[in-house]
Amino acid sequence: MPTSIKKRSVVVAGHRTSVSLEAAFWDVLRDLARERGKTLNQLVSEIDLTRDGNLSSAIRVHVLDSLRGSRT
């Protein structure tokens, strides 16, 4: 199955940056933000504060942890 990478602009700590993720990760990330009453930028900013590696990887790990029930 082909994987489509989508590049989107987000605002993190007041700065615009672009993030490349597979479409499925964008979909779940948007759902998580909505469920938590946050904007996508707010959720990405929170992820950014706790990351060790690059932002795209941190977002993927956050999404996977959320789906596993490890994060709220």
N, C-alpha and C positions, 0 to 999 in steps of 0.2 A: 504494500500500500504506500503510495507516495506521501511524503511529509512536506507540507507547505510551510515555509518560514515566512512570518509576517514581521516587518519592521515597523515599529510605532514610536511616536514621540511621547514622552512622559515628562512631567516636571517633578524633580527630586530636589528637595531642599532649596526650592526657588530657582533651580537651573534646569533648562530643557536638555534632555538627553534622549538618544534613541536606543531602543531595546529590540533585539531580534529573538523571537520565540516562535515555536510551532503554533499554528492556529488553535489547536486543542488546549494548549496552556493559556493562551489569551482568553479563551472562552471560560475556562474554570476560574482564572484569576478575576475576571469580570463578575462572575457569579459570587465568588467569595467576598469581593468588595461590596456588592449589593446586599448580601446576607448580613454583613457586619455594619451596614449603614454608612459606608465610606465610599469615597470616590476611588477610582482606579489609581489616581496619583497619590492619594493618601495611603493606600495599602502598599504601593510600591515604595513610598518614602519610608514606611515602617520597616519593610523588608530591608531596605538599604541601610538602615541604622544598625542592623544586627549581622550584616553579611561579612564573610571572610574573603570570598573569592569575587568573581565578576558578578554583576547584577543579574544578567540572564540566568546564570547557574543558580544564584540565590533564589530567584523567583521560581525556577523549576522545583528546587528542593522544598520551598515553602508550599507550593501547590501539592506536591506529593505527600508531604507531612500532613497537610490539611485533609487530604483524601483518606489518609490512614488514621486520622483522628488524633494525631500527635500535637497539633496546635489548635488554638481556638482564636 
